[in-house]
Each structure stands twice: as C-alpha cells, then as structure tokens.
Amino acid sequence: MRHDPDPRTPAGARLELLAKLIDDYEKERFKFRKPDPVEAILFRMAEQGLRQADIAEIMGGKNRASEVLSRKRPLTLAMVRALHEKLGIPSELLIQEPRGEYRVERRARKTRSAS
C-alpha cells in the first residue's frame, strides 16, 4: 500500500499543488445550487422512505403538509424547527425563500349591495 509523500519533499509539494488545482477546477466547473425548502423536504422524505402522511404530525396535520408540499403555504417557524430536529434537515435550507411562487388561490370577496 502506497502512502502520500512527505509534504516537505518536492513530491509532497507537487501532490499538494495538484490537489489544489483539482479542487479549484471542481469548484468552478461543478457548481451545485442548494435545494429550496420544499425540495429539501421531498429529498429527505425519499431518502428515509417517508410518505406525506408520515410527516403530517411534524407539519401540523395532513392538510398543512399537503399545502406546504404543493407550495400553497410557506413553512412556519415551528415547522422549520420540527423538520430540523426530527428529520435533520439543515435549518438554513428551510428558512430560505423557495424558488417557485406560492400558488395561493384567493376566494372572491362577497360584495354588499348598497340598499
């Protein structure tokens, strides 16, 4: 089994330089965006084999979980805390603005007729 050369030798300095060049190249060529909150939740659910019903309690009920996952409702602070604590999703992913817009359907207001 071969070992890395001593960093104080020319071979060690060369290896260090090559590692730095590769690291810089990868950072420049392979940029990954962070997932938005809903993507992060869906990823963790898939990773742990969870269904929407499984996270309903964390989210405050089945309807609330459905609304969040369909982007009809933003996460609350309590949801962020629960998702971070129970599913281990980094809170910095959960508190950022989602990429897609929330699809909130507003009901038409009833107008009163002047009598």
C-alpha positions in Angstrom: 0.0 0.0 0.0 1.4 3.3 -1.0 1.4 6.4 1.2 1.3 10.0 0.3 4.7 11.6 0.0 6.0 13.8 2.9 4.7 17.3 2.4 8.2 18.7 2.9 9.6 16.9 -0.2 9.3 18.1 -3.8 6.9 15.1 -4.5 4.7 16.2 -1.5 4.6 19.8 -2.7 3.7 18.6 -6.2 0.8 16.5 -4.8 -0.4 19.5 -2.7 -0.4 21.7 -5.8 -2.2 19.1 -7.9 -4.9 18.6 -5.2 -5.4 22.4 -5.0 -5.7 22.7 -8.8 -8.2 19.8 -8.9 -10.2 21.4 -6.1 -10.3 24.8 -7.8 -11.3 23.1 -11.1 -14.2 21.2 -9.5 -15.5 24.3 -7.7 -15.5 26.3 -10.9 -17.0 23.6 -13.2 -19.4 21.7 -10.9 -21.4 24.3 -9.1 -24.4 22.9 -7.2 -27.3 25.0 -6.1 -28.9 24.5 -2.7 -32.3 23.0 -2.8 -35.2 25.2 -1.8 -37.2 24.2 1.3 -39.8 22.0 -0.4 -37.1 20.3 -2.5 -35.1 19.6 0.7 -38.2 18.1 2.5 -39.0 15.9 -0.5 -35.4 14.8 -0.8 -35.3 13.8 2.9 -38.7 12.0 2.6 -37.4 10.0 -0.4 -34.1 9.3 1.4 -35.9 8.0 4.5 -38.7 6.3 2.7 -41.3 8.6 4.2 -44.7 9.5 2.8 -46.7 12.7 3.3 -48.8 11.0 6.0 -45.6 10.2 7.9 -44.6 13.9 8.2 -48.1 15.2 8.8 -47.6 15.4 12.6 -44.4 17.4 12.2 -46.1 19.8 9.8 -49.3 20.3 11.9 -51.6 17.9 10.2 -52.3 16.3 6.8 -53.8 19.4 5.2 -50.9 21.6 6.3 -48.3 19.1 5.0 -50.2 18.9 1.7 -50.3 22.7 1.4 -46.6 23.1 2.1 -45.5 20.3 -0.3 -47.7 21.7 -3.1 -46.3 25.2 -2.4 -49.6 26.7 -1.3 -48.4 27.6 2.2 -45.0 28.7 3.4 -43.2 27.0 6.3 -43.8 28.4 9.8 -41.0 28.8 12.3 -42.5 25.9 14.3 -42.4 23.7 11.1 -38.8 24.7 10.4 -37.8 23.8 14.0 -39.6 20.4 13.9 -38.2 19.5 10.4 -34.7 20.3 11.6 -35.0 18.5 14.9 -36.9 15.4 13.7 -35.6 14.9 10.1 -32.2 16.5 10.4 -32.8 19.0 7.5 -30.4 21.9 7.9 -32.4 25.0 9.1 -30.5 27.2 6.6 -32.2 25.3 3.8 -35.6 25.6 5.3 -35.6 29.3 6.0 -34.6 30.4 2.6 -37.1 31.7 0.1 -38.5 29.0 -2.2 -37.7 29.1 -6.0 -41.3 28.7 -7.1 -44.1 31.0 -6.2 -46.7 30.0 -3.7 -49.9 29.1 -5.5 -52.4 30.7 -3.3 -55.9 30.7 -4.5 -57.9 33.6 -3.2 -61.6 33.5 -2.9 -63.6 36.3 -4.4 -65.0 38.6 -1.8 -68.7 39.0 -1.5 -69.7 42.5 -2.2 -72.5 44.1 -0.3 -75.1 45.8 -2.3 -76.0 49.3 -1.2 -79.7 49.4 -0.2 
